[in-house]
């Protein structure tokens, strides 16, 4: 089974993104507009004035650091990346 990763673009200025368990939740005026599993999202681009919760930013940072460490372990010896 192939895992397809997607990009989430948030262009509505009134959307606030939060993390609910393992789901990214987009809310407008405290009403849930969208709920997606975090594991299915590769990138998030937010053009919203409200932004996102600290929990979601921390989860995104952990995801990026895990990918960086995984790549660092597999980089060839003598690589500039090590």
Secondary structure, 3 states (H helix, E strand, C coil): CCCCCEEEEECCCCEEEEEECCEEEEEECCEEEEEEEHHHEEEEEECCCCCECHHHHHHHHHHHHHHHHHHHHHCCCCCCCC
